[in-house]
Amino acid sequence: MIVSITLTIAARLFFSAVFGLWLGWGVIGVAFGMSIDLVFRGAIFIWRYKSQAWTKFQVI
């Protein structure tokens, strides 16, 4: 959840601003920036899954 919130605020806003506003791509640039956010999020989730750190978490 922390990764999702952090990347949504940081990466999604940054890349959407870069492609949508600074490069002048408009709505297509915003969609492209949001797609890049999903790629980063997926890569981090795959890395966490392969590291097996999530199996050591104990609820009770």
Sequence and secondary structure as in RCSB ss.txt:
>XXXX:A:sequence
MIVSITLTIAARLFFSAVFGLWLGWGVIGVAFGMSIDLVFRGAIFIWRYKSQAWTKFQVI
>XXXX:A:secstr
 HHHHHHIIIIIHHHHIIIIIIS  THHHHHHHHHHHHHHHHHHHHHHHHHTGGGG    
